């Protein structure tokens, strides 16, 4: 199911920022695994001037409750669907 406009508005990032966040977190997870916190996410946010409260709220709307869930669940294609294109699944045409 595609996010509502209200859900997408909760995430205080644009598409390129979300891509950069996920790449940063994924790289750090490869080094040490997930400790069930958003430690890597928060470090990235602090270095980019992103408000943690809004970021946490937005990530949670998409299932990002810890670093590994940010990588696995917060899919940029779902958060920022292309206009006129289904956010989930392949086209049946």
N, C-alpha and C positions, 0 to 999 in steps of 0.2 A: 504494500500500500504506500503510495506517495505521501510525503509529509504535507501538512497543511501549510498555508502561508505563515500562520502563527508559529508553527514549529520551526520552519526554516529561519524565521526572523530571530528566534532565540539564539541561534548560533552566531556569535559575533565575529565570524570569519568569512572571507570570500573563498572561492574555489581553490585558488593557488595557495592560500594560507592553510586550508584544510589538507591539501596534498602535502605541503611541507611539514605540517604537524605529524601526519601519519608516517611519513618517511623517517622523521626524527625518532618517533616513538618505536617504530619497527626496528630501526638500527640498534637502539638501546636494548630492546627486548632480546635481540639476538645475542647480546653480550651477557645478559644476566637473567633473562626470563622475567615474568610478571610477578610482582610482589603484592598483587591485589590492591594497589593504590594507583593514583594518577601522577606519580612522582615525575616521570619523564614528560608527560603532558604539561604538568605545571611548570617544569623547568623551561620548556619551550615557550609557554605562554608568558612567563616572566621576562624572558629575553626579547620578546616581541611586543611587550606592552599591552597584552590582552588581559582584560579583567577576568579573574578566576571564577567569581560567582556566576557571571553570565555564561562563561565558557562551560562550566560544569553543568549548569542547567540545560544548555543546548545539547551538549554531548549525551546527557542522560535521556533526552527525548529520542535519541537514536540508539540507545543501548550502550553507551560508552561510560560504564561505571568504574572501569579501571583501565590501565594502559593497554592490555591485550584486547579488551573490548573496544577501545577506540579504534584500533587497527582492524579488528574483525567486523565490527558492527556499523561503524560510522562511515558508510560508503559514500564518497563524493557524488557518484551517479544518482544516488537516492536523495541526498541532501540538496543537490543542485541539478535536477533533471532538465534535460534539453527540452525547450518548448515544443509541444506537439509530439513528443516521443514518450512512450510508456517508461516509467521509472523501474519497473520490475519485469523480468522475463523477456524472452525473445519475441519478436513479432511473429504472429501466426499467418502472415500474408505470404 
